[in-house]
């Protein structure tokens, strides 16, 4: 090989390697860019869709009724609302304040920056308060109201007010959770709703006539659980609502509640017929209290997750009783299982049942009036059972049992 050939081959391989490396880096950069764009699309798409949906709803304000919005703007410090825990030092200067923007867009131009807000105090009282002399509690309340005034809840309420030709703003609704045992969380939410109402008065001179504080009042599903003491806890809640409105200088609104589960759940009992009973010997097993057990009895019934999905969906606990006769005093640790082809189809995770339980017996599972029938399905083509009303004067069918013909009638023949 001549020196010229050596230079040629060396140059060729160097160039070839450089091209390969360059193409590899380009492909890597292209892949990274695509991955970044994909990530941004995944992250931003829900926000863009939500914004587009909300924007589309503005010309059609009826759609706004379906939105659940937070009280404060994203990133706002919720600690600003702590003033609601102690309003005893609030003065009329704060409770009669008005919140207004110090500047706003002109000629229909869009906002380019957040409008500054100014709190205007009412000085018609014997003590003439200037802005500098306002108490710390009044300033804290003003800061809380300003935070709410910048939040999305007020924005939605203002949108509804701006469309009073098609909508009537009668109130606001909150929902904080489910199966809550005391009023502490409701009191916390109620105070915030009262401040939202106060802030809307300060910004738009509109008093919301009604506040719906939602539901979530607990019931006892098993012997070891407690239900909310409605008399005690709602008295506490009423006192908090009244005292908050007095401190804010507002008339009390009409208060609505949604005690659906509290009323309906204890009113319902589901009856199951016992099928197969299987004794399973265990090793190194413990019951729910941590006690070692050597055996668990699996009791199958003619229902399950198709008529009560809550145990499979939430891990909800229930109990059961033998309903058609008096059983033996001796009991056995049992797990009541449904008829569906699912390992999670459990009706009652753990219950003591009479040791002489047999096929054909009837088990009663109480506190199934809520979220049983309403969440029932035809999974595995199971038929939804009847609902029977029972009272001291007798019984009658409220909702008939579903039939196979009901399912077949859904078929459409062309």
PyMOL commands that set and color helices and strands:
alter all, ss='L'
color gray80, all
select helices_A, chain A and resi 3-58+61-66+78-85+92-95+131-133+136-149+152-161+184-204+230-248+260-267+310-314+373-375+379-381+404-408
alter helices_A, ss='H'
color red, helices_A
select strands_A, chain A and resi 98-101+117-120+171-173+210-212+254-256+269-286+292-301+321-322+331-337+346-354+362-366+387-391+394-399
alter strands_A, ss='S'
color yellow, strands_A
deselect
rebuild
show_as cartoon
